[in-house]
Amino acid sequence: MTNLEALKSKVAGYPLSENTFLTALTDRAIQPTEEYSGKNRNFELAMADVYIVLATSVNVSEGGYQLSITDKTNFVKIAGKIYGVYGEPNPLKDDEPAISNASNLW
């Protein structure tokens, strides 16, 4: 089984383009056509990248599969944990300072 086939198997059934998987693998310096040798840092981060694509995609229903808000929330959580394990920034986490209404504190 190739790296590309292994990554596709992690999200089997969800309608993603081949380019989504190829981009995730290439961005993590993994050769798509090489033999899959098991999970490692870069492969898991590529998986997290694919989960983020799924979480930020439009709502779709195809071939009996529907991507719900719950699915998207779960993909974000799983991806966030993977990024955290490897000390990578979560692309969906907003670390910018926020302004909140403190008028009730006067």
Phi and psi restraints in degrees (value plus and minus 20) as a CYANA .aco file:
   2 THR   PHI    -106.4   -66.4
   2 THR   PSI     147.7   187.7
   3 ASN   PHI     -79.6   -39.6
   3 ASN   PSI     -59.2   -19.2
   4 LEU   PHI     -83.1   -43.1
   4 LEU   PSI     -65.8   -25.8
   5 GLU   PHI     -83.8   -43.8
   5 GLU   PSI     -58.9   -18.9
   6 ALA   PHI     -84.5   -44.5
   6 ALA   PSI     -64.0   -24.0
   7 LEU   PHI     -85.7   -45.7
   7 LEU   PSI     -61.8   -21.8
   8 LYS   PHI     -80.4   -40.4
   8 LYS   PSI     -56.2   -16.2
   9 SER   PHI     -87.0   -47.0
   9 SER   PSI     -41.9    -1.9
  10 LYS   PHI     -92.9   -52.9
  10 LYS   PSI     -41.8    -1.8
  11 VAL   PHI    -151.3  -111.3
  11 VAL   PSI      17.6    57.6
  12 ALA   PHI     -75.0   -35.0
  12 ALA   PSI     114.0   154.0
  13 GLY   PHI      78.8   118.8
  13 GLY   PSI     -42.4    -2.4
  14 TYR   PHI    -104.2   -64.2
  14 TYR   PSI     117.4   157.4
  15 PRO   PHI     -97.9   -57.9
  15 PRO   PSI      69.2   109.2
  16 LEU   PHI    -138.9   -98.9
  16 LEU   PSI     128.6   168.6
  17 SER   PHI     -96.7   -56.7
  17 SER   PSI     136.9   176.9
  18 GLU   PHI     -76.9   -36.9
  18 GLU   PSI     -57.6   -17.6
  19 ASN   PHI     -83.5   -43.5
  19 ASN   PSI     -50.3   -10.3
  20 THR   PHI     -80.5   -40.5
  20 THR   PSI     -67.1   -27.1
  21 PHE   PHI     -88.3   -48.3
  21 PHE   PSI     -63.2   -23.2
  22 LEU   PHI     -82.5   -42.5
  22 LEU   PSI     -60.6   -20.6
  23 THR   PHI     -85.0   -45.0
  23 THR   PSI     -65.2   -25.2
  24 ALA   PHI     -80.0   -40.0
  24 ALA   PSI     -64.2   -24.2
  25 LEU   PHI     -87.3   -47.3
  25 LEU   PSI     -65.8   -25.8
  26 THR   PHI     -83.8   -43.8
  26 THR   PSI     -62.1   -22.1
  27 ASP   PHI     -81.6   -41.6
  27 ASP   PSI     -44.6    -4.6
  28 ARG   PHI    -123.4   -83.4
  28 ARG   PSI      -2.4    37.6
  29 ALA   PHI      40.0    80.0
  29 ALA   PSI      19.7    59.7
  30 ILE   PHI    -133.8   -93.8
  30 ILE   PSI     109.9   149.9
  31 GLN   PHI     -97.5   -57.5
  31 GLN   PSI      96.7   136.7
  32 PRO   PHI     -78.2   -38.2
  32 PRO   PSI     -53.4   -13.4
  33 THR   PHI    -110.3   -70.3
  33 THR   PSI     -25.7    14.3
  34 GLU   PHI     -95.3   -55.3
  34 GLU   PSI     137.7   177.7
  35 GLU   PHI     -84.2   -44.2
  35 GLU   PSI     111.8   151.8
  36 TYR   PHI     -89.5   -49.5
  36 TYR   PSI     108.3   148.3
  37 SER   PHI    -136.1   -96.1
  37 SER   PSI      -3.7    36.3
  38 GLY   PHI      86.4   126.4
  38 GLY   PSI     148.0   188.0
  39 LYS   PHI     -85.2   -45.2
  39 LYS   PSI     121.1   161.1
  40 ASN   PHI    -169.6  -129.6
  40 ASN   PSI     159.3   199.3
  41 ARG   PHI     -72.1   -32.1
  41 ARG   PSI     -75.5   -35.5
  42 ASN   PHI     -85.7   -45.7
  42 ASN   PSI     -57.3   -17.3
  43 PHE   PHI     -86.5   -46.5
  43 PHE   PSI     -63.9   -23.9
  44 GLU   PHI     -84.7   -44.7
  44 GLU   PSI     -56.8   -16.8
  45 LEU   PHI     -88.0   -48.0
  45 LEU   PSI     -55.4   -15.4
  46 ALA   PHI     -83.8   -43.8
  46 ALA   PSI     -59.0   -19.0
  47 MET   PHI     -81.1   -41.1
  47 MET   PSI     -65.3   -25.3
  48 ALA   PHI     -80.9   -40.9
  48 ALA   PSI     -59.9   -19.9
  49 ASP   PHI     -81.1   -41.1
  49 ASP   PSI     -60.4   -20.4
  50 VAL   PHI     -86.7   -46.7
  50 VAL   PSI     -59.8   -19.8
  51 TYR   PHI     -81.3   -41.3
  51 TYR   PSI     -58.2   -18.2
  52 ILE   PHI     -85.2   -45.2
  52 ILE   PSI     -60.2   -20.2
  53 VAL   PHI     -79.9   -39.9
  53 VAL   PSI     -65.0   -25.0
  54 LEU   PHI     -82.7   -42.7
  54 LEU   PSI     -61.1   -21.1
  55 ALA   PHI     -88.5   -48.5
  55 ALA   PSI     -47.5    -7.5
  56 THR   PHI    -122.5   -82.5
  56 THR   PSI     -15.6    24.4
  57 SER   PHI    -100.1   -60.1
  57 SER   PSI     142.5   182.5
  58 VAL   PHI     -87.7   -47.7
  58 VAL   PSI     139.4   179.4
  59 ASN   PHI     -86.1   -46.1
  59 ASN   PSI     107.0   147.0
  60 VAL   PHI    -151.2  -111.2
  60 VAL   PSI     134.2   174.2
  61 SER   PHI    -158.2  -118.2
  61 SER   PSI      96.4   136.4
  62 GLU   PHI    -169.7  -129.7
  62 GLU   PSI     115.7   155.7
  63 GLY   PHI      35.8    75.8
  63 GLY   PSI      13.9    53.9
  64 GLY   PHI      66.8   106.8
  64 GLY   PSI     -23.3    16.7
  65 TYR   PHI    -126.3   -86.3
  65 TYR   PSI     119.3   159.3
  66 GLN   PHI    -150.7  -110.7
  66 GLN   PSI     113.2   153.2
  67 LEU   PHI    -114.8   -74.8
  67 LEU   PSI      88.1   128.1
  68 SER   PHI    -116.4   -76.4
  68 SER   PSI     152.0   192.0
  69 ILE   PHI     -80.3   -40.3
  69 ILE   PSI     -58.5   -18.5
  70 THR   PHI     -82.4   -42.4
  70 THR   PSI     -64.0   -24.0
  71 ASP   PHI     -78.4   -38.4
  71 ASP   PSI     -66.7   -26.7
  72 LYS   PHI     -82.4   -42.4
  72 LYS   PSI     -62.2   -22.2
  73 THR   PHI     -81.4   -41.4
  73 THR   PSI     -62.3   -22.3
  74 ASN   PHI     -85.5   -45.5
  74 ASN   PSI     -60.3   -20.3
  75 PHE   PHI     -82.0   -42.0
  75 PHE   PSI     -60.7   -20.7
  76 VAL   PHI     -83.4   -43.4
  76 VAL   PSI     -63.4   -23.4
  77 LYS   PHI     -83.1   -43.1
  77 LYS   PSI     -67.1   -27.1
  78 ILE   PHI     -83.5   -43.5
  78 ILE   PSI     -66.4   -26.4
  79 ALA   PHI     -80.9   -40.9
  79 ALA   PSI     -63.2   -23.2
  80 GLY   PHI     -79.5   -39.5
  80 GLY   PSI     -59.8   -19.8
  81 LYS   PHI     -86.9   -46.9
  81 LYS   PSI     -61.4   -21.4
  82 ILE   PHI     -83.5   -43.5
  82 ILE   PSI     -67.2   -27.2
  83 TYR   PHI     -79.0   -39.0
  83 TYR   PSI     -61.4   -21.4
  84 GLY   PHI     -83.1   -43.1
  84 GLY   PSI     -61.7   -21.7
  85 VAL   PHI     -78.2   -38.2
  85 VAL   PSI     -58.7   -18.7
  86 TYR   PHI    -120.6   -80.6
  86 TYR   PSI     -11.6    28.4
  87 GLY   PHI      47.9    87.9
  87 GLY   PSI       5.9    45.9
  88 GLU   PHI    -114.2   -74.2
  88 GLU   PSI     126.1   166.1
  89 PRO   PHI     -90.0   -50.0
  89 PRO   PSI     120.8   160.8
  90 ASN   PHI    -103.1   -63.1
  90 ASN   PSI      99.2   139.2
  91 PRO   PHI     -84.8   -44.8
  91 PRO   PSI     -35.8     4.2
  92 LEU   PHI    -120.0   -80.0
  92 LEU   PSI     -23.9    16.1
  93 LYS   PHI    -108.2   -68.2
  93 LYS   PSI     108.1   148.1
  94 ASP   PHI    -117.3   -77.3
  94 ASP   PSI      86.9   126.9
  95 ASP   PHI    -115.6   -75.6
  95 ASP   PSI     -12.9    27.1
  96 GLU   PHI     -91.5   -51.5
  96 GLU   PSI     126.1   166.1
  97 PRO   PHI     -81.3   -41.3
  97 PRO   PSI     124.7   164.7
  98 ALA   PHI    -136.8   -96.8
  98 ALA   PSI     125.9   165.9
  99 ILE   PHI    -117.2   -77.2
  99 ILE   PSI     107.8   147.8
 100 SER   PHI    -141.2  -101.2
 100 SER   PSI     140.0   180.0
 101 ASN   PHI     -97.9   -57.9
 101 ASN   PSI      94.4   134.4
 102 ALA   PHI    -135.5   -95.5
 102 ALA   PSI       1.4    41.4
 103 SER   PHI     -84.1   -44.1
 103 SER   PSI     -42.7    -2.7
 104 ASN   PHI     -97.6   -57.6
 104 ASN   PSI     -23.8    16.2
 105 LEU   PHI    -112.9   -72.9
 105 LEU   PSI     -23.2    16.8
